[in-house]
Amino acid sequence: MKNRLIVATLALSLFGAMLSTPPAFGAETPVSNQSATNSSPEPAEPAASKDAARAAAFETDVAQPAEITPETSPTPNPATNPATNPVTQAPVPAAPQPSETVQDSTDPAPAATQEPSTPVPAPLLADTPEPPAPAKPLAAEIVVKGAVKVRWDSLNGQNGPLGAPLSNEKTNPGYIVQEFKGGFIYVDAGTGTHHIVATSAIGKVWYSGGKDAAKGFGVPVSDEIPAENGSYQKFSGGKWIFSTGLSLNTKGGIGSKWLAGGGPETLGVPTSNEMCALRDGGCLQGFKKTTIFWSPTSGSHAIHGGILGRYKTNGMQDGPVGYPVGPETCNLPQKGCFQNFQNGQILWVAGTGAFSIVNSPIRNHFNSQGGTAGFLMFPRGEQVCNQSDNGCYQNFQGGVAYNAKSTGAASVRNGKFLDGYQRRGWHNGILGFPKAQQVCGQPNGGCYQDFRYGRLWTNSAHSNAYATQGGIGSQYMAQGGPSGYLGYPISDERCSGSQCVQTFVGGHIGWGSDGAGGSYVMSECQNLNNGRSRYTTGGANRVLLTFTNSYNQAYATVIYCKKVAAIYVTDWKTDGYVGASGFKAPGVPSGPTRNLFSPTGSFTVTEAFGLGNPGTKLPYRTLNPNSRWGGNPWTPTYNKYHESNSWVGWDENMWYFATRAQHDYQQGAVIDYNRPDITQDAGFAIFLHENKVPTAGCISVDDWAMVDFLRKATSGDRIIMGVKSALFS
């Protein structure tokens, strides 16, 4: 019994020792006396061992730094530097199991080859001590070294913006990187050492692209470089990040164009990020001094200055000219510049600014006239369409270019033509759109230009351009145009009611009803139109002008003027006579007929007389043997018609003068001088009559002229008479 108690006590002691003592790190698992082929069940892996395994696996995924080689690496000393030679915690084996029965000292020992039964943990006694917890693995030491350490130290190390390291450096193809609490340090094989600070403006943008892998921007290949209003940093992906928070892809179409154009020194820093999804799949990016546009069909081109301002005003790529297809070129006259676009050009010149010329008939016409080197020169406005006749127009320095469905493209030059065209309402006026260019080489330095509804004329002798149209225009050309007696027009066609008339250097052309049609030579009748007459016409439809060249002259010029569309034209022109003593001065009475003076002034024609009415509309008196005109002052019949069978004093025997061989009064008209308010002895019997010889104060003309005058005269017609210098200014 005693022996059995001793054996039991030893067995319990052995069991306790097995539970409390783990095997040494790296030692082989104990093997029982049983056969080696029957191993114990696989123990469970502690959590700490799993963490250590993951850390080891992470380390093996990253190649060792390039500067650490087996030849230069220090030999780790487990005793002094456990961090460099970490101990891996071995799995804790399951507790040894006791045999199924507790043997006393007298029981024979089990055979070595006996198969053990399935171990069953024995219940621990209350006073049995707990087994110790597994040992935790030691963390690997983080080392900052080499070029990374030099940069880190220059940034004040752990106390600087990068802070403490978070991992050892890692080697990647072409560069080494080490992460710190506040950023990264990179050692690039070609560009040296550079860092990124996560809290900096550049770092914030860079981190947004995928920090460790740097998928968005690549690794830094420069430090921050000073630039306008900040700095920028270059990255291996070709992208630059600016301290303004903007970035630029220098390998893209826009960035490469920017670099080729001089980069920040010439074109300035970005003012926006690249913006895409534009018309036709295009992109743009703004810079301080330019904007660069790109599309798959047009490529990359920069626009700046005045041309850029106009491009923006017109809607940029969505506007009428589309994307740029070439650079700005400044080799034009007046030191001007142009830039070509998909659908046109934008041209700029100092003093006028920038305007576009879109692909259109107007642009084709502009080019056909020599472009900026031609008379049109630079545009000074945009093309304006939606006009009548599907028309468009555009203003240029040297004129206006037009295009319309019915006329095609043509332009009107600055100067007389353009001024004349403007006064006539441009293309919405009487001429319509131009249909050809001006033609010069006409008489007297003249030119003309054809429009849809007429023709404009100019010449060196006149400051204005005038138009001919329709029937008058056709008759003008039939009369020889500027080469004929009419010469150039000096007014436009004027119409009133059913009549029209136009004034030319050499006369007038009339058109319409009531005898308006025909051509009329120029005469002093024109003084009744241009304000040069000192005497009124009183609105008369017809005016007979009778004048001498000087005082004391009886021979006179007689011109019959008629009104066509409110313009006096020359019906006919002949000669005649006035008083043998000539004209009295304006305002001076002619006096008694025996003095042989004619009065000066404007007088109505009140009535006609003669031996038979030739068809006048004037009140007509047929003379008889008793017809008299009173010539005795201070008598009731003074300066009046009356009848008497005798000839008394200074009375005129009208029958006598009508029937004598000279037939003075065969046909005549009363000039309303000193009537109806009569001044005694101021003059009487001032008539227009036949027998063209010097008179006692009347006007005498040829028979044909007298008859024609009467046939055309109506009440209210006038006779203006006197010395020419007294009549006209």
GUSELO-997480 format. One record per residue (C-alpha): y negated, x negated, z. Coordinates in steps of 0.001 Angstrom, whole numbers, plus 500000, padded with zeros to 6 digits. Layout:
N
YXZ;...
! end
This chain:
729
500000500000500000;497658497203500895;498417495537497633;497617498756495771;494228499028497502;493404495446496570;494362496057492972;492225499235492862;489218497469494332;489433494694491763;489725497185488929;486557499014490030;484676495751490355;485674494721486879;484621498088485479;481194497874487116;480615494412485746;481443495586482225;478853498378482478;476015496258483829;476283493053481750;475436493255477961;476697490628475609;474376487773474771;472079488038471520;474100486797468635;477376486622470570;480467488058469093;481675491359470347;484426490836473003;487899491421471788;490575492882474140;494041491586474417;494971494269471982;495615493509468379;492486492257466488;493068494792463773;492289497642466141;488507497371466697;486423499503469015;484413502430467615;480918501529465951;478188501852468576;475027503915467888;471866501974466767;469010502052469282;465568503299468080;463927499957468744;466419498271466419;465507500731463655;461754499940463925;462481496254463800;464670496714460756;461925498628458914;459410495924459701;461802493284458432;462425495277455256;458619495649454639;458186491922455044;460902491183452544;459229493393449935;456155491198449879;456397487684448596;455268484914450916;451807483502450420;451633481018447614;450295478210449754;453214478442452246;456246476581450974;459395475423452694;458035471873452547;454795472697454301;455880475493456627;456131474491460313;459584474514461877;459741477392464297;460688476609467857;462376479541469529;461586478191472891;457854477737472355;456978480118469569;459121483218469735;456655485150467547;457477482963464590;461218483311465217;461679486897466282;464864487918468104;466674490834466708;468188493069469388;471952493398468883;473485496811469169;474561497741472670;478372498153472770;479982501162474309;481050500728477901;484578499410478364;487055502154479157;489602501996482028;493239502659481395;494622506138481819;496065505385485282;494976503078487967;497789500670488635;498489499099491968;499502495482492316;503134496329491970;502708497985488523;503644495740485701;500737494717483324;500646496542480037;501972494785477032;499359493044474827;500480494941471801;500250498314473435;498052500722471470;495168501837473663;494583505478474104;491239507010473116;488724505659475595;487371508266477910;484332507266479958;485133507467483612;482759509404485747;480304507145487501;480222507279491200;477042508296492845;476447504816494111;477170503124490738;473951501416489384;472406502522485971;472926500036483109;469690498183482071;467608499434479038;467998497499475773;465464494686475288;462448495465472831;462021493141469832;459040490798469954;456149491576467404;455575488991464671;452336487027465020;449584487808462343;448180484640460866;444878484192458959;444913480970457046;443782479045454015;441099480438451693;441327483816453378;440503482237456727;437570480339455270;436063483590453987;436945485467457178;435340482797459324;432210482848457144;431951486549457962;432123485836461731;435860486430461921;437066489135464231;433504489878465319;432307490332461755;432384493352459448;436058492839458575;437285492740462178;440829491804463152;443626491360460624;446095494187460259;448791492242458422;449647488842457157;448489487969453687;450597489115450784;451098487455447478;450845489516444303;450888488339440715;447607486504440238;446105487023443672;446611486971447445;445366489781449671;445067490259453376;444051493481455041;441708493646457962;440532496453460124;437261496688458177;438393495779454679;440223493243452513;439957489639451438;441307488701448029;441991485259446632;441976485499442838;443617482704440858;440758482618438348;437645483711440221;438125482545443807;437817484387447084;436082487765447439;436048490484450034;435523494215450347;433941495834453404;435112499391453785;431848500673455270;429587499196452560;428256501329449688;430434499438447217;433446499559449547;433244503306449933;433426503769446170;436200501198445811;438319502792448572;438074506135446808;440034504619443931;443103503683445993;442384500869448424;445364498548448732;446748498914445238;443196499121443868;444478501449441199;441057502859440460;439063499684440048;441277496615440349;440750493732442752;437333492127443172;436651489197440880;433148488535442182;431112488811445310;428192491216445388;425614490153442803;421938491006443367;420538493539440935;417573495860440644;417397498104443704;420547496584445241;423637494785444039;426910495227442197;430450493808442320;432918493197439519;436598494144439610;439629493105437634;439991496505435998;436753495891434129;434804498219436354;431649497348438225;430542499130441364;426864499267442264;425369499573445726;423775502813444545;427248504335444656;427585504391440870;430215502608438817;430619501379435270;433660500640433128;432713497546431152;435897497741429125;435124501241427859;433016502074424836;429885502740426880;430213499761429228;430999497281426491;427954498499424529;425853498092427662;427061494519428161;426496493688424508;422972495041424797;422079492713427650;423502494470430694;421340494968433780;418753492393432757;417932494181429498;419099497779429802;418904498184433570;421386499400436147;423216502730435850;421352505839436864;424433508030436595;428171507720436375;429848508168433028;429957511852432117;432565513062429671;433926516358428399;430910516590426102;430778517979422592;433539516593420349;435131514792423320;432142512532423849;430725510756426893;427369509468428049;425983507315430828;422406506850431871;420798503498432622;417342502496433814;416102501728430314;418517503544428044;421275506106427713;424489505223425909;426489507865424069;430044507648422796;432313509940420827;435592509326419021;433946509765415613;430576508078416168;431378505197418515;428992503884421177;425256503594420665;422291503207422979;419160505345422712;415962504527424536;412194504879424573;410433507550422561;413492508265420442;415499509002423607;412746511313424836;412826513315421604;416647513336421614;416659514815425121;414014517380424206;416095518510421240;419293518960423263;420910515501422891;424426515651421428;424308519450421402;421097519428419402;420596519469415639;421235515754414964;424465515273416995;425596511850418254;423954508547417285;425798506595414621;423710503430414620;421262501395416678;417513501803416818;415888499769414042;412208498842414016;411381497546410536;409383500474409164;405728500620408097;403167500932410919;405678499059413117;407721502239413298;411335502678414358;414208504935413397;417740505717414535;420437507428412519;422489510284413909;425406512331412653;423116514996411211;419830513261410601;417317510721411857;414792510366414635;411713508362413695;409031506969416001;405630505429415419;402776504653417796;400139507353418005;402386510048416583;405531509777418683;409135510562417844;410419513476415772;413674514192414009;414419514843410370;417651516785410111;419959516642407121;418457519269404830;416613519677401524;413448518623403332;415027515315404355;416261514789400802;412765515473399503;411248513151402118;413521510343400969;412804511078397294;409081510611397972;409616507170399493;410351508090403098;408018506446405606;406736504167402838;405713507174400734;402691509441401082;404377511645403705;404914508695406108;406204509692409588;406968513216410804;404563514671413344;406571517744414179;410069519182414084;411400521204411167;410573524901411547;412802527445409826;413328531204409816;410341531652407506;409993534123404661;412173533488401603;414665531653403874;412077528927404114;411470525910406330;408615523462406709;407881520208408529;404590518444409190;404197514766408326;401353512294408672;400575512604404971;401202516286404350;403626519148404824;407093519400403287;408588522795402444;411825524305401286;412505527905400289;415222529780398466;413120530653395434;411218527372395052;413343524542396429;411818521593398271;408317520283397641;405391518995399670;401619519361399774;399526516244400342;396748515863402849;393297516299401413;391878518932399128;395240520444398272;396416520817401857;393003522107402994;392985524612400161;396541525648400911;395684526145404567;392637528314403763;394887530531401710;397325531196404538;399871528418403974;403210529675402648;402526533176403989;399323533464401969;398486534277398367;400203531189396917;403591531269398671;405749528138398873;405051525095396686;407515524704393856;406504521301392482;404529518206393353;400900517772392344;400156516592388809;397093514432388188;395539512822385130;393581515956384234;389982515903382872;387263514691385228;389740513203387677;391508516492388187;394905517452389587;396865520649389972;399895521838391921;402076524846391207;403129527333393856;405286530408393718;402318532712393066;399708530481391480;398218527055390896;395776524963392922;393185522814391140;391061519890392326;388774517402390640;386455514573391582;383310516667391141;384224519282393745;385118519004397386;387492521954397497;390658523083395777;390773526489394137;393630528610392882;394286530510389675;396798533354389584;398227536159387507;396335537524384526;393185535528385208;395245532353385491;396929533078382178;393608533789380467;392145530609381943;394899528525380404;394484530427377116;390824529377377163;391883525731377442;392068525381381206;389954522513382552;389606521152379022;387892524351377804;384323525532378273;385206527105381609;386107523797383246;387577523872386758;387540526893389064;384899526837391791;386171529920393591;389366531821394030;390012535117392351;388085537890394095;388974541523393818;387180544734394680;388686548077393928;390290547906390500;388392544813389396;388922541089389886;386826538105388905;386953534342389264;384174531794388943;384559528558387014;382200525695386310;381398527122382904;381624530837383569;383712533686384891;386906535492384024;387112539166384895;390015541552385043;390400545262385632;388824548600384815;385297549585383697;384932546745381254;385662544032383816;388073542103381632;387016539109379614;385512535686379988;381818535131380678;379703532028380293;377919530591383284;374227531341383617;371471531970386146;373352535138387025;375287532880389384;372090532497391458;372502536135392370;375895535265393903;375183532028395705;372014533019397563;369658530976395419;367706533994394161;364413534560395996;364394538218394981;366880540896395889;369077542714393465;369100545756395698;372837546039395078;372263546960391466;375273547033389162;373200545328386428;370268542967386591;368134541706383704;366823538233384471;363676537284382512;361980533969383208;359852531284381670;360015527618382457;356371527451383507;353192529428383993;350958530210381010;354097530487378868;355104533647376991;358472532561375600;361212533610378009;364932533476378612;366546536872379008;369989537213380631;371795540460381258;373960540204384405;376622542688385334;378639543030388493;382426542626388352;384248542933391676;380892542336393472;380172539154391461;377393538987388892;378584537610385583;376766537018382304;377096539979380002;374836538327377415;372045535826377130;369175535829374609;365478535008374325;362356537144374440;358680537208375336;356483538238378204;352703538561378447;350865536237376132;349153534695379154;352482534225380974;353351535277384530;351090535778387455;352155534055390651;354383535948393094;352432538641394924;349482538534392504;348903541704390403;349115541305386673;345789543137386316;344520545061383317;346636544764380213;343737543230378367;344338540097380459;347856539782378939;349658538746382172;353132539824383328;353871540444387031;356415538443389054;359040540217391141;362148542425391318;361672545911389944;363928548889389359;364367550510385957;363503554183386449;363698555806383018;364064555178379292;362163556383376266;362233556154372463;362783558021369296;366369559049370173;368771558506373068;371151555660372186;373592556718374929;371924555580378161;372647557006381577;369016556551382558;366692559569382407;365595559489378762;362322560801377231;362145561314373467;358647560425372329;356383562739370268;352950562393368700;351273563350372009;353138560844374170;350670558774376150;350777556316379099;347682556335381230;345729553105381315;342387554190382748;342001553258386420;340874555873388898;342136558701386765;344993561063387611;347098559721384770;346743556025385599;350068554252385087;351823557555384371;353329559292381346;351367562211380061;350784563963376751;347539564281374894;346417564789371325;343862562007371661;343855558381372572;341326557830375346;340132554463376628;342928552185377715;345670554795377420;348641553698375344;349600555812372402;353358555529372796;354033557430369588;351944554985367656;353778551949369036;357146553657368424;356490554570364820;354457551678363474;356249549074361407;356761546737364381;358383549739366222;357672548285369711;358570551530371527;361314552733369210;363509552116372292;362213551091375670;362603551331379440;360039551676382222;359786548723384624;358756550236387925;355795547942388493;352822549377390479;354780552576390938;355175555012392582;352440553832394950;349760552955392465;347075550345392995;344166551023390706;343489548416388038;346463546304389220;348286546799385934;350102549515384008;352648550235381269;354977547317382066;357925548083379780;361019546473378339;360861547194374618;361633546057371075;359535543852368737;360191540402370142;356695538929370239;354245537965373017;352999541086374756;350174542407376871;352411542089379978;355707543696378962;359054542101378092;360042542200374438;363553541570373105;365566541986369937;366538545483368915;370236544926369582;369508543654373074;367297546651373871;369860549142372675;372733547422374504;370695547313377673;370054551036377535;373639551938376757;374856550064379818;372037550745382266;372247553224385110;369750554358387690;369109551663390235;369491548751387827;366882546028388187;364743543585386289;363866540317388046;361076538486386226;358840535476386694;358634531743386317;362050530188386929;360889528084389840;359432531173391474;362676533127391100;365325530588392142;365527528022394861;
! end
